[in-house]
Amino acid sequence: RIFKLARVLKLARHSPGLQAIAYTLQNSYKELGLLIFLVCISGFIFASLTYFIEIEEDSGFTSIPAAFYWVVITMTTVGYGDIFPVTGLGKLVGTLCAVSGVLVLSLPIPII
């Protein structure tokens, strides 16, 4: 299996698109690390807020990791709909989470 992966990596030398992606990742790994760090920090903040707001309700927020799953889905605007806040304050936090997700994920893209 490793040899098959090595064969694919050899083919990358002949593909200008894959070379451009590799070059971009090599030159912007610090910015990508900062992006992942910001998503994690804001994710933990929104997950904690949402969990403690929705702890009394039967909304699916059973733990902070479950709330973090919801935050990642909301920040990336996928929105499966399996977990969602039911209180007004929880919906406000969800709205702020979605808006901040769009901002956090879209603003660093021109830098990369």
N, CA, C and O of each residue as an XYZ file, in Angstrom:
448
protein
N       0.813     -1.190      0.000
C       0.000      0.000      0.000
C       0.859      1.258      0.000
O       0.534      2.250     -0.653
N       1.940      1.201      0.729
C       2.832      2.358      0.774
C       3.466      2.584     -0.587
O       3.672      3.724     -1.003
N       3.774      1.495     -1.280
C       4.381      1.620     -2.598
C       3.410      2.220     -3.605
O       3.820      2.948     -4.509
N       2.116      1.916     -3.451
C       1.118      2.525     -4.334
C       1.028      4.023     -4.084
O       0.869      4.804     -5.022
N       1.129      4.424     -2.825
C       1.124      5.850     -2.498
C       2.364      6.531     -3.069
O       2.283      7.648     -3.580
N       3.499      5.864     -2.983
C       4.728      6.419     -3.546
C       4.601      6.570     -5.059
O       5.115      7.533     -5.630
N       3.925      5.633     -5.711
C       3.733      5.721     -7.158
C       2.879      6.937     -7.518
O       3.150      7.622     -8.504
N       1.852      7.197     -6.716
C       1.005      8.367     -6.958
C       1.808      9.648     -6.747
O       1.659     10.605     -7.507
N       2.649      9.672     -5.731
C       3.473     10.855     -5.485
C       4.478     11.083     -6.613
O       4.828     12.228     -6.901
N       4.948     10.014     -7.254
C       5.830     10.163     -8.408
C       5.093     10.815     -9.578
O       5.660     11.617    -10.320
N       3.814     10.453     -9.727
C       3.019     11.055    -10.795
C       2.770     12.544    -10.554
O       2.517     13.297    -11.495
N       2.842     12.957     -9.306
C       2.611     14.368     -8.985
C       3.687     15.267     -9.597
O       3.450     16.454     -9.819
N       4.855     14.710     -9.866
C       5.915     15.508    -10.483
C       5.542     15.960    -11.892
O       6.049     16.974    -12.372
N       4.670     15.223    -12.549
C       4.302     15.528    -13.924
C       2.992     16.308    -14.032
O       2.547     16.624    -15.135
N       2.378     16.617    -12.901
C       1.112     17.342    -12.910
C       1.317     18.758    -12.378
O       1.653     18.934    -11.207
N       1.120     19.758    -13.216
C       1.313     21.140    -12.744
C       0.322     21.539    -11.655
O       0.650     22.345    -10.784
N      -0.886     20.982    -11.698
C      -1.877     21.310    -10.674
C      -1.469     20.811     -9.300
O      -1.572     21.537     -8.312
N      -1.000     19.554     -9.239
C      -0.549     19.006     -7.967
C       0.712     19.697     -7.472
O       0.909     19.837     -6.265
N       1.566     20.127     -8.389
C       2.759     20.870     -7.993
C       2.379     22.221     -7.399
O       2.998     22.677     -6.437
N       1.366     22.856     -7.970
C       0.917     24.144     -7.446
C       0.320     23.994     -6.046
O       0.550     24.835     -5.176
N      -0.453     22.912     -5.829
C      -1.021     22.668     -4.502
C       0.087     22.402     -3.490
O       0.045     22.933     -2.381
N       1.069     21.596     -3.850
C       2.178     21.295     -2.939
C       2.974     22.555     -2.627
O       3.367     22.768     -1.480
N       3.213     23.385     -3.624
C       3.943     24.637     -3.420
C       3.175     25.570     -2.486
O       3.761     26.199     -1.605
N       1.873     25.653     -2.683
C       1.044     26.514     -1.842
C       1.042     26.026     -0.402
O       1.163     26.827      0.525
N       0.906     24.718     -0.204
C       0.903     24.174      1.156
C       2.253     24.362      1.844
O       2.305     24.616      3.048
N       3.337     24.240      1.096
C       4.663     24.431      1.686
C       4.878     25.874      2.114
O       5.482     26.129      3.157
N       4.395     26.811      1.327
C       4.656     28.217      1.622
C       3.649     28.859      2.568
O       3.882     29.967      3.050
N       2.543     28.192      2.839
C       1.543     28.812      3.708
C       1.131     27.901      4.857
O      -0.015     27.958      5.303
N       2.029     27.074      5.339
C       1.669     26.183      6.437
C       1.441     26.957      7.732
O       0.661     26.515      8.575
N       2.098     28.097      7.910
C       1.878     28.899      9.125
C       0.468     29.491      9.126
O      -0.210     29.488     10.153
N       0.037     29.993      7.984
C      -1.309     30.555      7.893
C      -2.377     29.480      8.063
O      -3.406     29.716      8.695
N      -2.131     28.296      7.498
C      -3.077     27.193      7.674
C      -3.143     26.747      9.128
O      -4.216     26.414      9.632
N      -1.998     26.739      9.799
C      -1.979     26.409     11.224
C      -2.753     27.427     12.040
O      -3.477     27.064     12.967
N      -2.604     28.704     11.699
C      -3.354     29.750     12.387
C      -4.848     29.597     12.132
O      -5.652     29.802     13.041
N      -5.225     29.245     10.921
C      -6.632     29.035     10.591
C      -7.218     27.882     11.408
O      -8.318     28.005     11.948
N      -6.509     26.785     11.501
C      -6.979     25.646     12.291
C      -7.059     26.020     13.769
O      -7.996     25.622     14.462
N      -6.085     26.780     14.250
C      -6.090     27.230     15.638
C      -7.302     28.117     15.929
O      -7.961     27.947     16.955
N      -7.600     29.063     15.033
C      -8.752     29.944     15.233
C     -10.067     29.180     15.196
O     -10.975     29.471     15.975
N     -10.175     28.209     14.301
C     -11.393     27.408     14.230
C     -11.558     26.595     15.514
O     -12.670     26.480     16.029
N     -10.481     26.035     16.031
C     -10.576     25.241     17.263
C     -10.941     26.109     18.467
O     -11.806     25.734     19.258
N     -10.296     27.255     18.610
C     -10.581     28.128     19.751
C     -12.016     28.627     19.695
O     -12.742     28.542     20.686
N     -12.431     29.145     18.545
C     -13.812     29.622     18.440
C     -14.795     28.462     18.556
O     -15.900     28.638     19.069
N     -14.412     27.297     18.093
C     -15.266     26.122     18.227
C     -15.483     25.738     19.670
O     -16.610     25.439     20.066
N     -14.427     25.741     20.468
C     -14.584     25.403     21.883
C     -15.400     26.457     22.627
O     -16.163     26.123     23.533
N     -15.246     27.718     22.254
C     -16.033     28.767     22.901
C     -17.510     28.606     22.573
O     -18.350     28.625     23.473
N     -17.836     28.446     21.298
C     -19.234     28.295     20.906
C     -19.825     26.977     21.424
O     -20.999     26.931     21.793
N     -19.026     25.915     21.454
C     -19.518     24.636     21.959
C     -19.855     24.733     23.441
O     -20.889     24.230     23.881
N     -18.988     25.373     24.205
C     -19.256     25.521     25.632
C     -20.478     26.391     25.880
O     -21.327     26.060     26.707
N     -20.563     27.501     25.166
C     -21.725     28.373     25.320
C     -23.023     27.630     24.995
O     -23.987     27.679     25.759
N     -23.032     26.962     23.881
C     -24.243     26.272     23.455
C     -24.601     25.127     24.401
O     -25.775     24.924     24.709
N     -23.613     24.391     24.855
C     -23.894     23.286     25.768
C     -24.524     23.793     27.061
O     -25.519     23.238     27.526
N     -23.949     24.844     27.644
C     -24.477     25.326     28.912
C     -25.803     26.062     28.750
O     -26.578     26.137     29.704
N     -26.079     26.599     27.585
C     -27.390     27.213     27.341
C     -28.455     26.135     27.144
O     -29.571     26.266     27.646
N     -28.113     25.074     26.417
C     -29.087     24.043     26.052
C     -29.069     22.831     26.978
O     -29.667     21.809     26.641
N     -28.407     22.906     28.127
C     -28.265     21.739     28.995
C     -29.600     21.270     29.567
O     -29.780     20.075     29.799
N     -30.529     22.178     29.794
C     -31.821     21.812     30.375
C     -32.819     21.310     29.331
O     -33.791     20.637     29.674
N     -32.587     21.629     28.088
C     -33.522     21.262     27.018
C     -33.155     19.900     26.429
O     -32.038     19.414     26.608
N     -34.099     19.300     25.734
C     -33.850     18.030     25.050
C     -33.523     18.324     23.586
O     -34.331     18.066     22.693
N     -32.329     18.868     23.355
C     -31.979     19.310     22.006
C     -30.838     18.517     21.386
O     -30.462     18.791     20.246
N     -30.278     17.553     22.087
C     -29.206     16.745     21.517
C     -27.817     17.143     21.967
O     -26.845     16.463     21.638
N     -27.702     18.237     22.716
C     -26.397     18.666     23.205
C     -26.118     17.940     24.514
O     -26.347     18.484     25.595
N     -25.625     16.714     24.413
C     -25.411     15.876     25.586
C     -24.058     16.100     26.239
O     -23.871     15.778     27.412
N     -23.112     16.651     25.486
C     -21.777     16.906     26.020
C     -21.135     18.026     25.209
O     -21.651     18.433     24.168
N     -20.012     18.511     25.700
C     -19.303     19.564     24.969
C     -18.723     19.025     23.656
O     -18.748     19.755     22.665
N     -18.197     17.778     23.588
C     -17.777     17.264     22.275
C     -18.926     17.156     21.271
O     -18.726     17.396     20.080
N     -20.114     16.801     21.732
C     -21.267     16.766     20.823
C     -21.608     18.169     20.348
O     -21.984     18.368     19.193
N     -21.476     19.139     21.245
C     -21.698     20.533     20.851
C     -20.599     21.009     19.905
O     -20.862     21.809     19.007
N     -19.364     20.524     20.097
C     -18.279     20.892     19.192
C     -18.531     20.345     17.788
O     -18.232     21.008     16.795
N     -19.085     19.129     17.711
C     -19.484     18.574     16.415
C     -20.486     19.506     15.735
O     -20.358     19.798     14.546
N     -21.485     19.972     16.492
C     -22.483     20.896     15.939
C     -21.830     22.200     15.489
O     -22.206     22.759     14.459
N     -20.852     22.686     16.258
C     -20.175     23.940     15.908
C     -19.414     23.789     14.593
O     -19.469     24.676     13.742
N     -18.711     22.686     14.423
C     -17.956     22.472     13.178
C     -18.908     22.403     11.991
O     -18.640     22.991     10.943
N     -20.006     21.694     12.150
C     -20.996     21.583     11.081
C     -21.615     22.950     10.783
O     -21.872     23.278      9.625
N     -21.852     23.739     11.822
C     -22.462     25.057     11.631
C     -21.465     26.051     11.044
O     -21.822     26.835     10.164
N     -20.223     26.028     11.518
C     -19.219     26.984     11.018
C     -18.885     26.733      9.553
O     -18.600     27.674      8.813
N     -18.917     25.498      9.137
C     -18.627     25.201      7.738
C     -19.871     25.275      6.865
O     -19.812     24.964      5.675
N     -20.977     25.675      7.435
C     -22.278     25.861      6.775
C     -22.783     24.595      6.084
O     -23.444     24.669      5.048
N     -22.470     23.431      6.663
C     -23.012     22.176      6.142
C     -24.432     22.004      6.650
O     -25.361     21.838      5.861
N     -24.604     22.043      7.971
C     -25.919     22.029      8.575
C     -26.709     20.765      8.356
O     -27.692     20.782      7.615
N     -26.313     19.655      8.981
C     -27.034     18.397      8.827
C     -28.429     18.459      9.424
O     -29.357     17.876      8.865
N     -28.601     19.146     10.539
C     -29.909     19.255     11.165
C     -30.205     18.187     12.191
O     -31.325     18.111     12.695
N     -29.222     17.355     12.514
C     -29.456     16.322     13.522
C     -29.430     16.879     14.935
O     -30.129     16.370     15.811
N     -28.636     17.913     15.170
C     -28.586     18.607     16.453
C     -28.820     20.082     16.161
O     -28.217     20.638     15.244
N     -29.690     20.715     16.934
C     -29.933     22.141     16.750
C     -30.437     22.733     18.060
O     -31.095     22.045     18.840
N     -30.133     24.000     18.303
C     -30.601     24.639     19.535
C     -32.097     24.931     19.455
O     -32.633     25.208     18.382
N     -32.760     24.866     20.607
C     -34.200     25.107     20.634
C     -34.565     26.382     21.400
O     -35.654     26.921     21.200
N     -33.693     26.868     22.259
C     -33.995     28.098     22.993
C     -33.632     29.312     22.146
O     -32.869     29.213     21.185
N     -34.180     30.435     22.514
C     -33.890     31.670     21.781
C     -32.436     32.074     21.882
O     -31.824     32.471     20.891
N     -31.874     31.973     23.097
C     -30.470     32.327     23.278
C     -29.563     31.342     22.538
O     -28.524     31.732     22.006
N     -29.952     30.073     22.506
C     -29.181     29.083     21.758
C     -29.198     29.354     20.266
O     -28.189     29.177     19.582
N     -30.357     29.787     19.759
C     -30.441     30.139     18.338
C     -29.611     31.371     18.022
O     -29.038     31.475     16.937
N     -29.541     32.312     18.971
C     -28.692     33.492     18.779
C     -27.220     33.088     18.721
O     -26.469     33.576     17.876
N     -26.819     32.201     19.616
C     -25.439     31.706     19.598
C     -25.172     30.947     18.296
O     -24.084     31.057     17.731
N     -26.150     30.181     17.819
C     -25.998     29.474     16.548
C     -25.831     30.423     15.375
O     -25.038     30.168     14.470
N     -26.577     31.513     15.393
C     -26.437     32.517     14.331
C     -25.062     33.154     14.371
O     -24.418     33.312     13.333
N     -24.604     33.525     15.569
C     -23.265     34.113     15.697
C     -22.185     33.114     15.295
O     -21.161     33.493     14.726
N     -22.417     31.839     15.592
C     -21.472     30.789     15.217
C     -21.370     30.659     13.699
O     -20.272     30.541     13.153
N     -22.511     30.680     13.023
C     -22.496     30.558     11.562
C     -21.833     31.772     10.913
O     -21.056     31.628      9.970
N     -22.139     32.959     11.417
C     -21.537     34.178     10.846
C     -20.035     34.200     11.111
O     -19.252     34.516     10.215
N     -19.629     33.867     12.333
C     -18.194     33.863     12.616
C     -17.479     32.761     11.843
O     -16.313     32.916     11.480
N     -18.165     31.653     11.589
C     -17.554     30.593     10.782
C     -17.284     31.043      9.367
O     -16.231     30.747      8.804
N     -18.230     31.756      8.792
C     -18.018     32.281      7.438
C     -16.860     33.268      7.438
O     -16.032     33.256      6.527
N     -16.796     34.114      8.446
C     -15.716     35.100      8.506
C     -14.365     34.448      8.771
O     -13.374     34.778      8.119
N     -14.324     33.523      9.726
C     -13.048     32.888     10.082
C     -12.525     32.032      8.942
O     -11.317     31.975      8.715
N     -13.420     31.365      8.222
C     -12.968     30.484      7.152
C     -12.736     31.206      5.820
O     -11.956     30.734      4.993
N     -13.394     32.330      5.608
C     -13.257     32.983      4.300
C     -12.212     34.091      4.281
O     -11.607     34.337      3.238
N     -11.985     34.755      5.383
C     -11.024     35.861      5.361
C      -9.572     35.443      5.143
O      -8.857     36.144      4.426
N      -9.096     34.338      5.723
C      -7.692     33.971      5.488
C      -7.413     33.374      4.113
O      -6.247     33.198      3.760
N      -8.421     33.060      3.336
C      -8.194     32.404      2.035
C      -7.326     33.257      1.099
O      -6.434     32.701      0.460
N      -7.539     34.579      0.983
C      -6.647     35.347      0.094
C      -5.199     35.359      0.560
O      -4.293     35.526     -0.256
N      -4.964     35.185      1.857
C      -3.594     35.171      2.358
C      -2.886     33.898      1.918
O      -1.703     33.911      1.578
N      -3.634     32.795      1.930
C      -3.053     31.501      1.572
C      -2.786     31.476      0.081
O      -2.295     30.476     -0.442
